[in-house]
Amino acid sequence: MSLPTLLETARKLYLSPLILDIEFLGTKVRAHLPNNYTLDIYYNATLQKYSYTIIKQNKRIIGWDNAPHHKHVQTHPHHFHTTSTHQTEKSPSQK
């Protein structure tokens, strides 16, 4: 993320009562949530790449991204990953 985008993302996250703390990790914003959850947000406007991931104890719980490696998914390249099913599925936000 560009610095202005990182700062704007952090500003919006801080508005939520769920956010305990925020870290800047290079091109990613990490928001610390209650019960040891974290939310990682990455966006690259130049490459048009994004990912949003919820993590607990260093394991992805669920995540959305547009990496092109799951061509079988109906909403390719947009898709989401779950830990419980270990599946990659079409993104529910895509029609």
Secondary structure, DSSP 8 states (H G I E B T S, - for coil): --HHHHHHHHHHHHTSTT--EEEEETTEEEEEEGGGEEEEEEEETTTTEEEEEEEETTEEEEEEE--TT-TTSTTTT-EEEETTT--EEE-TT--
